């Protein structure tokens, strides 16, 4: 909250949805993100990343393109202490586990109220149920070794991303 510009503490805008960090960064650098947008980066959480990738590059790209005071970022990935701007991370359950972030569509309206600790995807409960039934969670590539074992056993970030 302390790294968020006052004008971004309350924000409402269209979702710009990306299934990986690299696609979001490309869109930022090629001018496809506009003032007022809410960038959503999903499938970067503990299972999806795997390992809950750090999202400093997208926040730095937004700042570098002078969008840090005009664009919010929501992700199931994580942020370090170096990130700044309206950056909301650790969304749980993550997209790879069927969390609501998996069902956000391009141009959905998202409202953010940081002082009151609220984020709202402005669709009806009926529409969310419809999306849960019709949308397929992105299949994750199989990974061998320890990282593959981690992906299969890791729990949500809200429980500490521990293995079970």
C-alpha positions in Angstrom: 0.0 0.0 0.0 2.8 2.4 0.8 4.3 1.9 -2.7 0.9 2.8 -4.4 0.3 6.2 -5.8 -2.7 7.9 -4.1 -4.6 8.0 -7.4 -4.4 4.2 -7.7 -5.7 3.3 -4.2 -9.1 3.1 -5.7 -9.2 1.9 -9.4 -11.6 0.4 -11.9 -10.7 -0.7 -15.3 -10.8 -3.4 -18.0 -8.9 -6.6 -17.5 -6.0 -7.3 -19.9 -5.5 -11.0 -19.4 -2.2 -13.0 -19.9 -1.4 -16.6 -19.1 2.3 -15.9 -18.5 4.6 -13.1 -17.4 6.5 -13.0 -20.8 3.3 -12.3 -22.8 2.3 -9.4 -20.4 5.8 -7.8 -20.6 5.6 -8.0 -24.4 2.2 -6.3 -24.4 3.5 -3.6 -22.1 6.6 -2.9 -24.2 4.7 -2.9 -27.5 2.1 -0.3 -26.3 -0.8 -2.6 -26.0 -1.5 -1.7 -22.3 -3.4 1.6 -21.8 -3.9 3.9 -18.9 -6.7 2.6 -16.8 -6.2 -1.1 -17.6 -5.9 -3.9 -15.0 -3.2 -6.3 -16.1 -3.9 -9.9 -15.0 -1.1 -12.4 -15.1 -2.2 -15.9 -14.2 -0.6 -19.4 -14.2 2.4 -18.0 -12.3 1.5 -19.3 -8.8 3.1 -22.2 -6.9 1.7 -24.9 -9.3 1.5 -22.8 -12.5 5.0 -21.1 -12.3 5.9 -23.5 -11.0 7.3 -22.0 -7.9 5.4 -18.7 -7.7 7.5 -16.6 -10.0 8.5 -13.1 -8.9 6.7 -10.3 -10.9 9.3 -7.5 -10.7 9.8 -7.4 -14.5 6.1 -6.5 -15.3 6.0 -3.8 -12.6 9.3 -2.4 -13.8 8.0 -2.5 -17.4 4.9 -0.6 -16.3 7.0 2.0 -14.5 9.4 2.3 -17.4 6.5 2.9 -19.8 5.2 5.6 -17.4 2.1 3.6 -16.6 2.9 2.9 -12.9 0.3 5.5 -11.7 -2.3 4.5 -14.2 -2.4 0.6 -14.5 -3.0 -2.0 -11.8 -1.5 -5.5 -11.9 -3.1 -8.6 -10.4 -1.3 -12.0 -10.3 -1.2 -15.4 -8.7 2.6 -14.9 -8.7 4.5 -13.0 -6.1 6.2 -9.6 -5.5 9.4 -8.7 -3.7 10.0 -5.6 -1.8 11.3 -3.8 -4.9 7.9 -3.8 -6.7 5.9 -0.6 -6.7 2.5 0.5 -8.0 -0.9 -1.0 -7.6 0.4 -4.6 -7.6 -1.8 -7.3 -6.0 -0.2 -10.7 -5.8 -0.4 -14.1 -4.2 -4.0 -14.5 -5.5 -5.3 -17.8 -4.1 -6.4 -20.2 -5.1 -4.3 -19.8 -8.2 -5.4 -20.2 -11.8 -3.8 -23.6 -12.1 -5.9 -24.8 -9.2 -9.1 -23.5 -10.5 -9.2 -20.2 -8.6 -11.4 -17.3 -9.9 -8.4 -15.7 -11.6 -8.6 -18.5 -14.2 -12.0 -17.3 -15.3 -11.3 -13.6 -15.9 -11.9 -12.6 -19.5 -10.3 -9.9 -21.6 -12.1 -6.5 -20.9 -14.0 -7.7 -17.8 -14.2 -4.8 -15.4 -12.3 -5.2 -12.2 -12.6 -2.7 -9.3 -9.9 -2.4 -6.7 -10.3 -0.6 -3.4 -7.0 -0.9 -1.5 -8.1 1.1 1.6 -11.1 -1.2 2.1 -9.2 -4.4 1.1 -11.5 -5.2 -1.8 -11.1 -6.5 -5.3 -14.2 -7.2 -7.4 -14.6 -8.9 -10.8 -17.7 -7.2 -11.9 -19.7 -10.1 -13.3 -22.7 -11.8 -11.8 -22.6 -15.0 -9.7 -24.5 -16.7 -12.5 -21.9 -15.7 -15.1 -19.1 -17.0 -12.8 -20.9 -20.3 -12.5 -21.3 -20.5 -16.2 -17.5 -19.8 -16.7 -16.6 -22.4 -14.2 -18.6 -25.0 -16.2 -17.5 -23.9 -19.7 -13.8 -22.7 -19.2 -11.1 -25.3 -19.1 -8.1 -24.7 -16.8 -5.0 -24.5 -18.9 -3.2 -27.8 -18.9 0.3 -27.6 -17.4 3.3 -29.1 -19.2 4.7 -32.1 -17.5 8.0 -31.4 -15.7 10.3 -34.2 -14.6 12.4 -34.4 -11.4 12.0 -32.3 -8.2 10.2 -29.4 -9.9 7.6 -31.8 -11.3 7.1 -33.3 -7.9 6.8 -29.9 -6.4 4.1 -28.9 -9.0 2.1 -32.0 -8.2 2.2 -31.6 -4.4 2.3 -27.9 -3.7 -0.7 -26.2 -2.0 -2.0 -22.7 -2.5 -0.1 -19.6 -1.5 -2.7 -18.7 1.2 -1.6 -21.9 3.0 2.1 -21.2 2.6 2.7 -23.1 -0.7 3.7 -26.1 1.4 4.0 -29.6 0.0 1.3 -32.2 0.9 
